[in-house]
Amino acid sequence: MFKNLKNDLPASIVVFFVALPLCLGIALASGAPLFSGLIAGIIGGIVVGALSGSQIGVSGPAAGLAAIVLTAIGALGGYQNFLVAVVLGGVIQLVFGILKAGIIGYYFPSSVIKGMLTGIGIIIILKQIPHFFGYDSDPEGDFAFFQVDGKNTFSEILDTVNNISPGATLIAIIGLSILILWDKVLSKKGKIFQLVQGPLVAVVVGIIFYVLTKDNETLAISAEHLVSVPVPEDASSFLAQFSFPNFGVIGDPQIWVTAFTIALVASLETLLCVEATDKLDPEKRVTPTNRELLAQGTGNIISGLIGGLPITQVIVRSSANIQSGGKTKMSAIIHGFFLLISVILIPTLLNMIPLSVLAAVLFIVGFKLAKPALFKKMYDLGWKQFVPFTVTVVGIVFTDLLIGIGLGLAVGIVVILIKSYQNSHFLHIEDNDNGKHQMKMTLAEEVTFFNKGAILKELDSIPRDTYLELDVRKTRYLDNDIIEILDDFAFKAKERNIDIKLISERGVVENPDSFIEFFKLRPKTA
């Protein structure tokens, strides 16, 4: 792990700057104490990072769970009661890992996963536009279309036009220019520009700008446009920020419903993120999904025990890690230590970072996830890839992550059904011979009830006085529904003067009396 430290250390700094406002923003959007988001970020980096089999995935508080957390804190009677559900959710995730439920992650089509990455990239850009211009009425990390402040993604952007902060906008433009210059020019000029990442320089320049302009009426950046880390006065006030679960409510059924909801949603988000980060990984490593569930479960138990929010693997941090050159899990672990050390030692310095500079950093992350060229690439792959991809993107932008994924998956299944309908058989029509049509129908390797409509339509369209060869030699699975259709057709065939020649691995049968009886005799594998 340590041999790639020259790559992992700079990447961890970028991930730290991306994670810091998101940890705080997700806590704010969840109606939880601000420090709870930082706890989840620290545990996600250090504990989950160490236990996970993912080399480039980064875990932390999940934006997708913010609405669930907000509702649950109120319904369960307070944050300490809610923490019991977080701990139990972690235990349920451990059970999922032991039962090897991680295999579910492999059942999402590639087009949907690519749509997820693109949709999140677009959402990052849209959600950061207000912060870029210094309009911060909605907290960082609120990625749902309908926001916690009652507005939506696009109404928030429209409101920004009348609320532009000159100072925040100017330093955001300067920061974005530094990031583009670093990425496109300077990073190719020498090793020092690869070791010192552009986002670090942009943040330092942002702090200097804040200090120099804080007394300027026009360019001063107000407190709501800055990072807002809780600043403890002493060690006891720092420790007082930790909350502990009230296990006296463990018998409440509502606690268990919330715990199962957290475990299910967190596991699904993690598995989707694992699939997506594996696709982004330049080295194409494969993450063991069951181990990931065990790591996430352990992380959630510890986070819940000391007052943290629920944790998942997060695509925003993970993609920032990959884009910044992270090679191993040391990047995630070090970013967790950076969060821990900085909130203890330099919270006042962190609170001088303009959110608009961090918005510029996230702009770059979002653009790299949602490059316009990807839309053309998916279009060129054909409608079977493009339609689920597009539906997933639109669903994520106009609803939220899980609903968008669900819509894309539903469309992907419909595409599979359509192709299954089309590919159930091959029909070959030959010339007339002695007044009879010659036709040959070859069934596919697997024929299920999905294929009923196509085969029924084809059989009904066979004209009178036809000699039909039905070839099932390649068929390894034939659904009972299809056998019944063939049996019914055999009865109708006699009325229409259609002769059937059944060709199977067991031989050739002319006009079988009963398809049902014939296929009962077949070996179970055939």
Backbone hydrogen bonds, N-H to C=O, Kabsch-Sander energy under -0.5 kcal/mol:
donor,donor_aa,acceptor,acceptor_aa,energy
4,N,1,M,-0.9
5,L,2,F,-1.6
7,N,4,N,-1.6
8,D,4,N,-2.7
9,L,5,L,-2.6
11,A,7,N,-1.6
12,S,8,D,-2.4
13,I,9,L,-1.4
14,V,10,P,-1.5
15,V,11,A,-2.5
16,F,12,S,-2.2
17,F,13,I,-2.0
18,V,14,V,-2.0
19,A,15,V,-3.1
20,L,16,F,-2.5
22,L,18,V,-1.0
23,C,19,A,-3.1
24,L,20,L,-1.7
25,G,21,P,-3.0
26,I,22,L,-2.9
27,A,23,C,-1.5
28,L,24,L,-2.1
29,A,25,G,-2.8
30,S,26,I,-1.5
31,G,28,L,-1.1
32,A,27,A,-2.4
36,S,33,P,-1.4
37,G,33,P,-0.7
37,G,34,L,-1.0
38,L,34,L,-1.0
39,I,35,F,-2.3
40,A,36,S,-2.0
41,G,37,G,-2.0
42,I,38,L,-2.6
43,I,39,I,-2.8
44,G,40,A,-2.6
45,G,41,G,-1.8
46,I,42,I,-2.9
47,V,43,I,-1.0
48,V,43,I,-2.1
49,G,44,G,-0.7
50,A,46,I,-1.4
51,L,47,V,-2.1
52,S,48,V,-2.6
59,S,44,G,-0.6
60,G,312,T,-2.4
62,A,310,P,-0.9
65,L,62,A,-1.0
66,A,63,A,-1.4
69,V,65,L,-2.8
70,L,66,A,-2.6
71,T,67,A,-2.0
72,A,68,I,-2.5
73,I,69,V,-2.6
74,G,70,L,-1.1
75,A,71,T,-2.4
76,L,72,A,-2.7
77,G,74,G,-0.7
78,G,73,I,-2.5
82,F,78,G,-1.7
83,L,79,Y,-1.9
84,V,80,Q,-0.7
84,V,81,N,-0.8
85,A,81,N,-0.9
85,A,82,F,-0.6
86,V,82,F,-1.5
87,V,83,L,-2.2
88,L,84,V,-2.6
89,G,85,A,-2.4
90,G,86,V,-1.9
91,V,87,V,-1.8
92,I,88,L,-2.5
93,Q,89,G,-2.0
94,L,90,G,-1.9
95,V,91,V,-1.8
96,F,92,I,-2.4
97,G,93,Q,-2.4
98,I,94,L,-2.4
99,L,95,V,-2.5
100,K,97,G,-1.2
101,A,96,F,-2.7
103,I,100,K,-1.0
104,I,101,A,-1.9
105,G,102,G,-1.5
106,Y,103,I,-1.8
107,Y,104,I,-2.0
108,F,105,G,-0.7
113,I,109,P,-1.9
114,K,110,S,-2.6
115,G,111,S,-1.8
116,M,112,V,-2.3
117,L,113,I,-2.2
118,T,114,K,-2.3
119,G,115,G,-3.0
120,I,116,M,-2.5
121,G,117,L,-2.1
122,I,118,T,-2.4
123,I,119,G,-2.5
124,I,120,I,-2.7
125,I,121,G,-1.9
126,L,122,I,-2.8
127,K,123,I,-2.9
128,Q,124,I,-1.5
129,I,125,I,-1.0
129,I,126,L,-0.5
131,H,127,K,-0.5
132,F,128,Q,-2.8
133,F,129,I,-1.6
134,G,131,H,-1.3
135,Y,130,P,-3.3
136,D,134,G,-0.7
142,D,139,P,-1.4
143,F,141,G,-1.3
145,F,399,T,-2.9
147,Q,145,F,-0.7
147,Q,151,K,-3.2
150,G,147,Q,-1.5
153,T,145,F,-1.2
156,E,152,N,-2.2
157,I,153,T,-1.2
158,L,154,F,-2.2
159,D,155,S,-2.2
160,T,156,E,-1.2
161,V,157,I,-0.8
161,V,158,L,-0.8
162,N,159,D,-0.9
163,N,160,T,-1.8
165,S,133,F,-2.9
167,G,218,T,-0.7
169,T,165,S,-2.6
170,L,166,P,-2.5
171,I,167,G,-2.2
172,A,168,A,-1.7
173,I,169,T,-2.4
174,I,170,L,-2.3
175,G,171,I,-2.7
176,L,172,A,-2.8
177,S,173,I,-2.3
178,I,174,I,-2.3
179,L,175,G,-2.3
180,I,176,L,-2.4
181,L,177,S,-2.7
182,W,178,I,-2.7
183,D,179,L,-2.4
184,K,180,I,-2.8
185,V,181,L,-2.3
186,L,181,L,-2.0
187,S,182,W,-2.3
188,K,185,V,-1.4
189,K,186,L,-2.2
190,G,186,L,-0.8
193,F,190,G,-0.8
194,Q,190,G,-0.5
194,Q,191,K,-0.9
195,L,191,K,-2.4
196,V,192,I,-2.6
197,Q,195,L,-0.8
200,L,197,Q,-0.6
201,V,197,Q,-1.5
202,A,198,G,-2.7
203,V,199,P,-2.3
204,V,200,L,-2.4
205,V,201,V,-2.7
206,G,202,A,-2.0
207,I,203,V,-2.3
208,I,204,V,-2.4
209,F,205,V,-2.5
210,Y,206,G,-2.2
211,V,207,I,-2.4
212,L,208,I,-2.4
213,T,209,F,-1.8
214,K,210,Y,-0.9
216,N,213,T,-2.0
220,A,216,N,-1.8
222,S,220,A,-0.6
225,H,222,S,-1.8
226,L,223,A,-1.8
227,V,353,I,-2.2
238,F,234,D,-1.9
239,L,235,A,-2.4
240,A,236,S,-1.6
241,Q,238,F,-1.4
242,F,239,L,-1.5
243,S,306,I,-0.7
246,N,80,Q,-1.8
247,F,245,P,-1.1
249,V,246,N,-1.8
250,I,247,F,-1.5
252,D,249,V,-2.0
255,I,252,D,-1.1
256,W,252,D,-1.2
257,V,253,P,-2.2
258,T,254,Q,-2.2
259,A,255,I,-2.5
260,F,256,W,-2.5
261,T,257,V,-2.2
262,I,258,T,-2.8
263,A,259,A,-2.6
264,L,260,F,-2.6
265,V,261,T,-2.8
266,A,262,I,-2.8
267,S,263,A,-2.0
268,L,264,L,-2.3
269,E,265,V,-2.8
270,T,266,A,-2.2
271,L,267,S,-2.7
272,L,268,L,-2.4
273,C,269,E,-2.3
274,V,270,T,-2.8
275,E,271,L,-2.2
276,A,272,L,-2.2
277,T,273,C,-3.2
278,D,274,V,-2.2
279,K,275,E,-1.2
280,L,276,A,-1.6
281,D,277,T,-1.8
284,K,281,D,-1.7
287,T,285,R,-0.5
289,T,287,T,-0.7
292,E,288,P,-1.7
293,L,289,T,-1.9
294,L,290,N,-1.9
295,A,291,R,-2.4
296,Q,292,E,-2.8
297,G,293,L,-2.5
298,T,294,L,-2.2
299,G,295,A,-2.4
300,N,296,Q,-2.5
301,I,297,G,-2.1
302,I,298,T,-2.2
303,S,299,G,-2.8
304,G,300,N,-2.6
305,L,301,I,-1.8
306,I,302,I,-1.2
306,I,303,S,-0.5
307,G,304,G,-0.7
308,G,303,S,-4.0
309,L,36,S,-1.5
312,T,60,G,-2.3
314,V,58,V,-2.8
318,S,314,V,-2.3
319,S,315,I,-2.8
320,A,316,V,-1.8
321,N,317,R,-2.2
322,I,318,S,-2.2
323,Q,319,S,-2.8
324,S,320,A,-1.4
325,G,322,I,-1.6
326,G,321,N,-2.7
331,S,328,T,-1.6
333,I,329,K,-2.2
334,I,330,M,-3.0
335,H,331,S,-2.1
336,G,332,A,-1.5
337,F,333,I,-1.8
338,F,334,I,-2.6
339,L,335,H,-2.1
340,L,336,G,-2.1
341,I,337,F,-3.1
342,S,338,F,-2.6
343,V,339,L,-2.0
344,I,340,L,-1.1
345,L,341,I,-3.1
346,I,342,S,-1.7
350,L,346,I,-2.2
351,N,347,P,-1.7
352,M,349,L,-1.8
353,I,350,L,-1.8
355,L,225,H,-2.9
356,S,225,H,-0.5
357,V,354,P,-0.8
358,L,354,P,-1.3
359,A,355,L,-2.0
360,A,356,S,-1.5
361,V,357,V,-1.7
362,L,358,L,-2.2
363,F,359,A,-2.0
364,I,360,A,-1.5
365,V,361,V,-1.6
366,G,362,L,-3.0
367,F,363,F,-2.8
368,K,364,I,-2.1
369,L,365,V,-1.2
370,A,366,G,-1.8
374,L,371,K,-1.7
375,F,371,K,-0.6
375,F,372,P,-1.0
376,K,372,P,-1.1
377,K,373,A,-2.2
378,M,374,L,-2.5
379,Y,375,F,-2.2
380,D,376,K,-2.5
381,L,377,K,-0.9
382,G,379,Y,-1.5
385,Q,382,G,-1.2
386,F,382,G,-2.5
387,V,383,W,-2.3
389,F,385,Q,-1.6
390,T,386,F,-2.8
391,V,387,V,-2.6
392,T,388,P,-2.2
393,V,389,F,-2.2
394,V,390,T,-2.8
395,G,391,V,-2.7
396,I,392,T,-2.4
397,V,393,V,-2.3
398,F,394,V,-2.4
399,T,395,G,-1.3
404,G,400,D,-2.5
405,I,401,L,-2.4
406,G,402,L,-2.6
407,L,403,I,-2.6
408,G,404,G,-2.3
409,L,405,I,-2.8
410,A,406,G,-2.4
411,V,407,L,-2.3
412,G,408,G,-2.4
413,I,409,L,-2.3
414,V,410,A,-2.0
415,V,411,V,-2.4
416,I,412,G,-2.0
417,L,413,I,-2.4
418,I,414,V,-2.5
419,K,415,V,-2.5
420,S,416,I,-2.7
421,Y,417,L,-2.6
422,Q,418,I,-2.1
423,N,419,K,-2.3
424,S,421,Y,-0.6
426,F,442,T,-2.5
428,H,440,K,-3.3
430,E,438,Q,-3.6
433,D,436,K,-2.8
436,K,433,D,-1.3
437,H,465,D,-2.1
438,Q,430,E,-0.7
439,M,437,H,-0.6
439,M,467,Y,-2.5
440,K,428,H,-2.9
441,M,469,E,-3.1
442,T,426,F,-3.0
442,T,440,K,-0.5
443,L,441,M,-0.5
443,L,471,D,-2.2
444,A,424,S,-2.7
447,V,477,Y,-2.7
451,N,448,T,-2.0
452,K,449,F,-1.5
455,I,451,N,-2.3
456,L,452,K,-2.9
457,K,453,G,-2.3
458,E,454,A,-1.9
459,L,455,I,-2.6
460,D,456,L,-2.3
461,S,457,K,-1.1
462,I,459,L,-1.1
465,D,496,R,-2.1
467,Y,437,H,-3.9
468,L,466,T,-0.7
468,L,499,D,-3.2
469,E,439,M,-3.0
469,E,467,Y,-0.5
470,L,468,L,-0.6
470,L,501,K,-2.8
471,D,441,M,-2.9
471,D,469,E,-0.7
472,V,470,L,-0.6
472,V,503,I,-2.9
475,T,472,V,-0.6
476,R,445,E,-3.1
477,Y,445,E,-1.9
479,D,447,V,-2.7
482,I,479,D,-0.6
483,I,479,D,-1.8
484,E,480,N,-2.3
485,I,481,D,-1.7
486,L,482,I,-2.4
487,D,483,I,-2.2
488,D,484,E,-2.5
489,F,485,I,-2.5
490,A,486,L,-2.1
491,F,487,D,-1.2
492,K,488,D,-1.9
493,A,489,F,-2.8
494,K,490,A,-1.0
495,E,491,F,-0.8
496,R,492,K,-1.4
497,N,494,K,-0.8
498,I,493,A,-2.9
499,D,466,T,-2.1
499,D,497,N,-0.6
501,K,468,L,-3.2
502,L,500,I,-0.6
502,L,509,V,-3.1
503,I,470,L,-2.8
503,I,501,K,-0.6
504,S,502,L,-0.6
504,S,507,G,-2.6
507,G,504,S,-1.5
509,V,502,L,-2.5
511,N,500,I,-3.9
511,N,509,V,-0.5
518,F,514,S,-2.0
519,F,515,F,-2.7
520,K,516,I,-1.2
521,L,517,E,-0.8
521,L,518,F,-0.9
522,R,519,F,-0.7
526,A,523,P,-1.5
